[in-house]
Amino acid sequence: MSQANIPNITPAITISREDVITLLLSSIALEELGLSHILNAEGEKLQYVLGTLEGVTTPFTATLDELLAINNSVRQTISTLKKKEWILQEKLENVLRMI
């Protein structure tokens, strides 16, 4: 299979091995930061529903079924985050082997 040819664009770039490693590590770090924000949001979601989020008054009382549904949603999100974290760990180990 041949490389796609886009007119008037030359895809040739030159970066050093050190730059590649730095970019890869930065990419992993930014993905980790994104995952931490998602995890924090899930924690705040639980705090909101339970009425324990500081500075916020919850205008309702959640039923047991609602609490269980929210808990299930948070568990699913955390399960997905664990998988993404595993992939990032593999990426990091691959980059570290390059050093």
Secondary structure, DSSP 8 states (H G I E B T S, - for coil): ------TT--------HHHHHHHHHHHHHHHHHHHHHHHHHHHHHHHHHHT-STT---SS---HHHHHHHHHHHHHHHHHHHHHHHHHHHHHHHHHHH-
